[in-house]
Each structure stands twice: as structure tokens, then as C-alpha cells.
């Protein structure tokens, strides 16, 4: 027999009064967040913004972000 597919819990369907279900919901949130963080870090490294240790490659601000820039929002 195949595996039983676990229900994807959402804020709308999680039973907050069930500690086990609430823990599963929080674990699912953390798993999804971890995936998004890994994707963002990979992109920052590919763009040359962040090194493999998580440090910014450039420390200088772009010209339009410097304090004396005449650019505004």
C-alpha cells in the first residue's frame, strides 16, 4: 500500500486547540520558510551580492543611495 498523504495545514484549517496539530502546522511553516530562505540565499550568491559565508561582497552603497545623492523616492 502507498503512503497516506498528510494534509497540508493552513491557518484556516488548523485546530489551534489540538497541540499536536498546531505543532505539525508550525513545522510545515518552518519547512516552507527554510525552502524560501535557501532559494533567496542561492540567488543572492548567484548575483554576486553575498559570498558563501553570507557576507556582502560589496560594502559600498550605489551612487543613488549615498547620503549626498540628489535622488529621492
N, C-alpha and C positions, 0 to 999 in steps of 0.2 A: 504494500500500500504506500501511497505517496505521503509526503509531509502535509500536515494541516497548515494552511496559510494563516499566519497570525494577522488579526485585524489591525489595520493602521488606525491608531487612536488620534483623535483631533480634540481640540478644546471643546468642540461642540458635542462630542460623543463620549468623552471620558467621564467616568463616575468619580468625582472628587472625594466621595465618602468611602471609596474602596482603596485602601492603602497600596495593595498590590497592583491594581490597575493604574493608579496615579504614578507609581514607581515605573511601570512599563512605559507610560506616556512620556515621563521625563527622560527616560533612557532613549526613546525614539527621537525626542527633540535633540538630545545631545549628539546622537549619531548623525542626524541630518546636519546639525551645525558643524560638526567635525568635518564632514564632507565639503561643505561650503568654504570653510576656512582653508582646507588643503588646496582647493581649487584656486582660491584667491592668492595664496602664497605662491603657488606654482606660476600663476600669471604675473605676479609682481617680479618674480625671478626671471621669467622669460622676457619681460620688458626691460630688464636691467635696472629696475628700481630698488630691488632688495637682493642682498647676497645670500649664500646658503646658510648663513648664521642668523638671518633675519635683520641684518643691519642695512640701513640705506646706503646705496652705492654713492650717491652724490649728497653732499651736505649743504651745498649752495642752493639758495632759492632761485627760481627762474626770475628773469628781469621784471616781469609784471607783478610779482609777489613781494618784491623788496619794499622796505618801508618808504622809500622816497619815490616809488613809482607813481605816475600820474593816472594809472589805471584804477578804475573803481567798478563796483558792481551796480 
